[in-house]
Amino acid sequence: MAAAQSGSENSELNLGVQAFKNNKFAEAQDHFQKAVAQDPSSVPARLYLATVYSQQYVGGVEVAENLQMAERAIEQYRQVLDLAPQATEAVNALKGIAYLELQMKRFDEARDNYRKAAALDPNDPESYYSIAVIDWTETYRLRMEERMKMNLKSDASLPAKNRGVCEMVRAKNWENIQEGIDNLIKAIQLRPDYDDAMAYLNLMYRERADVQCGDPAARKADLATADEWVDKTMATKKAKAEKEDSLRSVPNL
């Protein structure tokens, strides 16, 4: 447990939160840094500081100053974990680290931290979804690289040109494909209207279809399942939109 907040630390936190809400990140950063300096064992102060660093990081921009901002955020999240926080705080720190690592394309590290977060909070659908997104990203990248080498059309299956390449891609991708499908199903079980997870299930089944090497029946079945998830995604999005419209139409009393 973190030590009780001093009055000055609490003041710095409050000032930082107010600045953060007003998108004054440099000002918020200054206040949170002061709060950490006043009490290095304060989990809230370090979480706030990590968050403001993270907000200033721009994914995909390979500039030293930008990358340094991400590393500062990761360091603060790690400091939180070292302080043996409550489970919710630990999950937030792990997900914070994983998100930044994902943006920095450190896929193995990001997946590992999302797995740790899921182990601490098995009822959080977002960790399972995030693991699956990483799985899909890696499988899609490898498969498309090989398809481009063979100049395959988008509707042609891998074994149509080279069975050996299909078997190689299957061997490398199959574990991630299955993990991704399993995690997306978990996410949807926990959040039945999780349309983003449904959309990725469609993509994952298409990945699996393309490595059903020499098995047209299995490929056809996976594509049919993928189409079903497209329909479920659209139906869920429509239902959510209609619900939001109905809520907006209710007059304020």
C-alpha positions, 0 to 999 in steps of 0.5 A, a space after each residue: 500500500 502507498 503511504 498516505 498522501 501529504 497535503 502538498 502532494 495531494 495539492 500537486 495531484 489535484 492541480 495536475 489532474 485539473 491541468 490534464 483535463 484541460 489538455 495542458 500536458 506540460 503543466 500537468 507533467 510538472 505537477 505530477 513530477 512534484 507529487 512523485 518527488 514529495 512521495 516516491 511511494 505514491 502509486 496514484 502520483 506515479 500512475 498519473 505521471 505515467 499517463 501524462 507521459 503516455 498521452 504525449 507519445 505519438 505512435 509510429 513517430 521514430 524521433 528520439 524525443 518522442 520515444 523517450 516520452 514512451 520510455 518515461 511512461 513505461 518506467 513510471 508504470 514499472 515503478 508502480 508495479 515495484 510498489 506492490 499496488 492493489 490489483 486494479 492499479 497493477 492491471 492498469 500499469 501492465 496495460 499501460 506498458 503493453 499499450 505503449 509496447 504495442 505502439 512501438 511494435 514490441 509485439 512479444 513484450 506487449 503480448 506478455 504484459 497483456 497476458 499478465 494483466 489478464 491473469 490478474 483480472 480474468 474478467 477484463 475483456 480488453 486484455 484478451 482482445 488486445 492479445 488477439 490484435 497482436 496475434 492477428 498483426 503478426 500473422 497477417 504481416 507474415 502471410 502478406 509478405 509471402 503472398 506478395 513474393 508470389 504475386 498472388 491475387 487477393 482471392 487466391 489461396 496460398 496453396 494455389 501457387 506453392 504448397 510448401 510456402 503455405 505449410 511454412 506460413 501455417 507452421 509459423 502462424 497457426 499457434 497465434 491464429 488459434 490463440 487469437 480466436 480463443 481470446 476473442 471468444 473470451 472477450 465476447 463472452 465477457 462483453 456480448 456486444 464487443 463489436 470490435 472483437 467480433 470484427 477481429 474474429 472475422 479477420 482471424 478466421 480469414 487468416 486460418 482459411 488461408 493456411 488450410 493448405 490443400 483442404 478446400 473444405 476447411 478453407 470454405 468452412 472458415 470463410 463461412 464462419 468469417 462471414 457470419 462474424 461480419 454479419 454479427 458485427 454489423 448487427 451489433 453495431 446497428 443495435 448499439 446505434 439504435 440504443 444510443 438514438 433511443 436514449 438521446 430521444 428520451 426528454 430530460 425531466 
